[in-house]
Amino acid sequence: MTPIQPLTEEEASQGAASINRLRAALQQVLFGQEALIDHVITGLLARGHLLLEGLPGLGKTELVKGLSKALALEAKRVQFTPDLLPGDITGNPMLQDTPEGRRFVFQPGPLFASLVLADEINRASPKTQSALLEAMQERRVTVMGESHPLPQPFFVLATQNPIELEGTYPLPEAQLDRFLFKLDVKSNDADTLEKIVLHREIGVEPTVETVMTADSLNRLLDLTRRVYMPQPVANFIARLVKATHPGEPHAGGVKYGASPRAALALAAASKARALMDQRLNASYEDVRAVAPAVLRHRLLLDYGAKLEGLTPDLIVARLLEQVPAQDKPLPTSLKAAKI
């Protein structure tokens, strides 16, 4: 494995400046959703796919459109329905006339874009959902035994509606694990709604300035990989993920815990958050900040926990409170001084 060149202060400064321009552009699309925008940018820098859950009309689609315009990336939207077939998203071979005669030629589907909005993903059948698995993990699709690479970069932003669950197909755990973050899109307060009324019209898309190219984004992704991960922070990530498993002291109510992929997600997201703050290394606070979004969809609770009203977010909050950042006790002198 080739050693990663450490990030320099100048590179971190330039990267943070580019991220701030992207943040400002997206804040012109979604009003009052600064935390959501920061999480979306963090997921983007960490090369992850995002699952957005929220009521209709909160701007999830506009966010993806704004992101594609700001980054000058091709974006496509797929409305998932029960009758959607795998080939409808991956593409299909079509019989065409070619110089070599009539033959099947692969016609790419909507997955062949840098940004893919999978709208109401839980309305599609499991067969169609599974067609998305290879694309999300391997960034390629296989049709009739032939593999086709997807564009780079490639991101899936999927939405789920928390209401009207009749006729839906819950995502299997293996597919949920492919999403870096699960983000709850909250409703707007009165002040934000007033701003929306004054600055938006139905059917009129907001103007979004292009702030970087695909090459610039790829450079940012490379800078994120080069953010330093200190060994104590890596140890904290490992112990936090291990603490989610049944039998651990603080995992009461958890039926199945987070996988090693969750640890990798925590590390990548922590590096991205550090770069956003113009820092050269990830910290404990970075891990704590991204842990709810990384872990909430990876914890399966038992029946007793659900009866008690526990949620994955409450479990994660408990873990963050009770799992110490340092794996070593304080020196005796510090304990005596109560520092």
C-alpha positions in Angstrom: 0.0 0.0 0.0 1.4 3.4 -1.0 2.0 5.7 1.9 -0.4 8.7 2.0 1.3 12.1 1.8 0.4 14.1 4.9 -1.9 17.2 4.4 -0.2 20.6 4.6 -1.6 23.7 6.3 -1.8 25.5 2.9 -3.7 22.6 1.3 -6.1 22.5 4.3 -6.7 26.2 4.0 -7.4 26.0 0.3 -9.7 23.0 0.8 -11.7 24.7 3.6 -12.1 27.7 1.4 -13.6 25.6 -1.4 -15.9 23.8 1.0 -17.1 27.2 2.4 -18.0 28.3 -1.1 -20.0 25.1 -1.6 -21.7 25.5 1.7 -22.7 29.1 0.8 -24.1 27.9 -2.5 -26.3 25.2 -0.9 -27.5 27.6 1.8 -29.1 29.6 -1.1 -31.1 26.4 -2.0 -32.2 25.3 1.5 -33.0 27.9 4.1 -32.5 27.1 7.7 -31.0 23.6 7.2 -27.3 24.4 8.0 -26.7 21.2 9.9 -28.2 19.1 7.1 -26.1 20.9 4.5 -22.9 20.3 6.6 -23.7 16.6 6.9 -24.3 16.3 3.2 -21.0 18.0 2.4 -19.3 15.7 5.0 -20.8 12.6 3.3 -19.7 13.9 -0.1 -16.1 14.4 1.1 -16.1 11.0 2.7 -17.2 9.4 -0.7 -20.3 8.0 0.9 -24.0 7.5 0.0 -26.7 9.3 2.0 -30.1 8.2 3.1 -32.5 11.2 3.8 -35.6 10.6 5.8 -38.3 13.3 6.1 -41.7 14.4 5.1 -42.5 15.4 1.5 -41.8 19.0 0.5 -38.8 19.7 2.7 -36.4 20.3 -0.2 -34.6 17.0 -0.5 -34.9 17.0 -4.3 -33.9 20.7 -4.5 -30.9 19.9 -2.4 -29.6 17.3 -4.9 -30.4 19.6 -7.9 -28.5 22.4 -6.2 -25.6 20.1 -5.4 -25.3 19.1 -9.0 -25.3 22.7 -10.2 -22.8 23.9 -7.6 -20.4 21.0 -8.5 -21.2 20.9 -12.3 -22.0 17.2 -12.1 -24.6 15.3 -14.0 -27.6 14.4 -11.8 -30.5 12.0 -12.4 -33.6 11.3 -10.4 -35.4 7.9 -10.2 -38.8 7.7 -8.7 -39.0 4.3 -7.0 -42.3 2.5 -7.4 -43.4 -1.1 -6.8 -43.4 -1.9 -10.5 -39.9 -0.6 -11.2 -37.6 -3.3 -12.6 -33.8 -3.6 -12.0 -33.2 -2.9 -15.7 -35.1 0.4 -15.4 -32.3 1.8 -13.2 -29.2 -0.1 -14.4 -30.0 -0.1 -18.2 -30.7 -2.9 -20.7 -29.1 -4.4 -23.8 -31.0 -3.2 -26.9 -31.0 -4.8 -30.3 -29.4 -2.3 -32.8 -27.9 -2.2 -36.2 -24.1 -1.9 -36.1 -21.3 -2.1 -38.6 -20.9 -5.8 -37.5 -24.6 -6.5 -38.0 -27.6 -6.6 -35.7 -26.4 -7.1 -32.1 -27.3 -6.2 -28.5 -25.8 -2.9 -27.4 -26.0 -1.8 -23.7 -28.0 1.3 -23.1 -27.1 2.9 -19.8 -29.9 3.6 -17.3 -30.2 6.5 -14.9 -27.6 5.1 -12.5 -25.0 6.4 -15.0 -24.7 9.8 -13.4 -22.4 11.3 -10.8 -25.3 12.2 -8.5 -28.3 9.9 -8.4 -31.5 10.8 -6.4 -33.3 7.6 -5.5 -36.6 9.0 -4.4 -38.7 6.9 -2.0 -36.3 4.0 -2.3 -38.4 1.9 0.1 -41.3 1.8 -2.4 -39.3 -0.4 -4.8 -39.4 -4.2 -4.6 -36.4 -6.0 -3.0 -35.3 -7.2 -6.4 -34.9 -3.6 -7.6 -33.4 -2.5 -4.3 -30.7 -5.2 -4.6 -29.8 -3.9 -8.1 -28.6 -0.8 -6.4 -26.3 -2.7 -4.0 -23.5 -3.4 -6.5 -23.7 0.1 -7.8 -23.3 1.6 -4.3 -20.5 -0.7 -3.2 -18.6 -1.5 -6.3 -19.5 1.6 -8.3 -20.4 -0.6 -11.3 -23.4 -2.5 -12.6 -23.5 -6.0 -14.2 -26.0 -6.8 -16.9 -26.2 -10.2 -18.6 -22.7 -11.0 -17.2 -21.1 -7.9 -18.4 -19.8 -5.2 -16.0 -20.1 -1.5 -16.7 -18.2 1.0 -14.6 -20.2 4.0 -13.3 -19.0 7.6 -13.6 -16.5 8.9 -11.0 -17.3 10.4 -8.6 -20.6 8.5 -8.0 -23.0 9.3 -5.1 -26.4 8.0 -4.3 -28.8 10.2 -2.3 -31.8 8.2 -1.4 -35.0 9.4 0.3 -37.5 7.7 2.5 -40.9 8.9 3.6 -41.5 8.1 7.3 -45.3 8.1 6.7 -47.5 6.1 4.4 -45.6 2.9 5.1 -48.3 0.6 3.6 -47.0 -1.1 0.4 -43.4 -0.3 1.1 -40.4 -2.7 1.4 -38.0 -1.9 4.2 -34.4 -1.8 3.1 -32.5 -4.9 4.2 -29.7 -4.4 6.7 -27.0 -5.2 4.1 -28.2 -2.3 2.0 -28.7 0.1 4.9 -25.0 -0.6 5.8 -24.0 0.8 2.4 -25.2 4.2 3.3 -22.6 6.3 5.1 -25.2 8.5 6.8 -28.9 8.4 7.6 -30.0 12.0 8.0 -33.3 13.1 9.4 -34.7 16.1 7.5 -36.5 18.3 10.0 -39.4 20.6 9.4 -38.7 24.4 9.1 -39.5 26.9 11.8 -41.8 29.9 11.3 -38.9 32.3 10.5 -37.5 30.0 7.8 -41.0 29.4 6.3 -41.4 33.2 6.1 -38.0 33.5 4.2 -39.1 30.7 1.8 -42.4 32.5 1.1 -40.6 35.8 0.4 -37.8 34.3 -1.8 -39.3 31.2 -3.5 -42.1 30.6 -6.1 -43.7 27.3 -7.0 -42.2 25.9 -10.2 -39.3 28.3 -10.2 -35.9 26.7 -9.3 -33.4 28.8 -7.4 -30.3 30.0 -9.2 -27.2 28.2 -8.0 -23.7 29.3 -8.9 -21.1 26.7 -10.0 -18.4 26.8 -7.4 -16.2 24.0 -8.5 -15.6 21.4 -11.3 -15.5 17.6 -11.1 -11.7 17.9 -11.1 -11.8 20.3 -8.2 -14.1 17.9 -6.3 -11.7 15.0 -6.9 -8.9 17.1 -5.5 -11.0 17.8 -2.4 -11.7 14.1 -2.0 -8.0 13.4 -2.2 -7.3 16.0 0.5 -9.9 14.4 2.7 -8.1 11.0 2.5 -4.8 12.7 3.5 -6.2 14.1 6.8 -4.3 12.4 9.6 -6.1 9.8 11.8 -4.3 9.7 15.2 -4.0 6.3 16.8 -6.0 7.3 19.9 -8.9 8.6 17.8 -8.8 5.3 15.8 -8.9 3.4 19.1 -11.9 5.5 20.2 -13.7 4.6 17.0 -13.0 0.9 17.4 -14.2 0.9 21.0 -17.3 2.9 20.2 -18.3 0.4 17.4 -17.5 -2.6 19.6 -19.7 -1.1 22.4 -22.8 -1.3 20.1 -22.8 -5.1 20.2 -25.0 -7.2 22.5 -23.2 -8.3 25.6 -21.3 -5.1 25.9 -21.9 -3.0 29.1 -23.6 -0.1 27.4 -25.5 -1.9 24.6 -28.7 -2.7 26.5 -31.6 -3.0 24.1 -29.4 -3.6 21.0 -30.2 -6.9 19.1 -27.5 -6.4 16.4 -24.7 -3.9 16.5 -22.7 -2.0 13.9 -20.3 -3.7 11.4 -16.7 -2.9 10.6 -18.0 -0.8 7.8 -19.4 1.5 10.4 -15.9 2.0 11.8 -14.6 2.9 8.4 -17.5 5.3 7.9 -16.7 7.0 11.2 -13.1 7.4 10.2 -13.9 8.8 6.8 -16.5 11.2 8.0 -14.3 12.4 10.9 -11.5 13.2 8.4 -14.0 15.1 6.2 -15.3 17.1 9.2 -11.7 18.0 10.2 -11.0 19.3 6.7 -14.2 21.4 6.8 -12.8 23.0 9.9 -9.3 23.5 8.3 -7.6 21.0 10.6 -4.9 18.5 9.7 -6.1 15.6 11.8 -9.3 14.1 13.0 -10.3 14.5 16.6 -12.6 12.9 19.3 -15.1 15.7 18.7 -15.2 14.9 15.0 -16.1 11.3 15.9 -18.8 12.4 18.4 -20.3 14.8 15.8 -20.8 12.2 13.1 -21.6 9.2 15.2 -25.4 9.6 15.3 -25.6 9.9 11.5 -23.3 6.9 11.0 -24.8 4.5 13.6 -28.5 5.2 13.8 -29.4 3.0 10.8 -26.9 0.3 11.7 -28.4 -0.6 15.2 -31.2 -3.0 15.4 -33.1 -2.9 18.7 -34.8 -5.8 20.4 -38.5 -5.9 21.2 -38.0 -4.8 24.8 -36.2 -1.7 23.9 -38.9 -0.7 21.5 -41.5 -1.2 24.2 -39.5 1.1 26.5 -39.5 3.8 23.8 -35.8 3.6 23.1 -34.5 4.7 19.7 -31.2 4.2 18.0 -30.4 7.9 18.6 -31.0 7.5 22.3 -28.7 4.4 22.3 -26.0 6.3 20.4 -26.2 9.3 22.8 -25.8 6.9 25.7 -22.8 5.3 24.2 -21.2 8.6 23.5 -21.7 9.6 27.1 -20.5 6.4 28.6 -17.6 5.2 26.3 -14.5 7.2 27.3 -12.5 8.9 24.6 -9.2 7.7 26.2 -8.7 4.0 26.7 -6.3 4.6 29.7 -7.2 5.7 33.2 -6.0 9.1 34.4 -2.6 9.2 36.3 -3.0 9.0 40.0 -1.7 12.6 40.4 -4.5 13.9 38.1 -7.2 11.8 39.9 -6.1 13.3 43.2 -6.3 16.8 41.8 -9.8 15.9 40.3 -8.8 17.3 36.9 
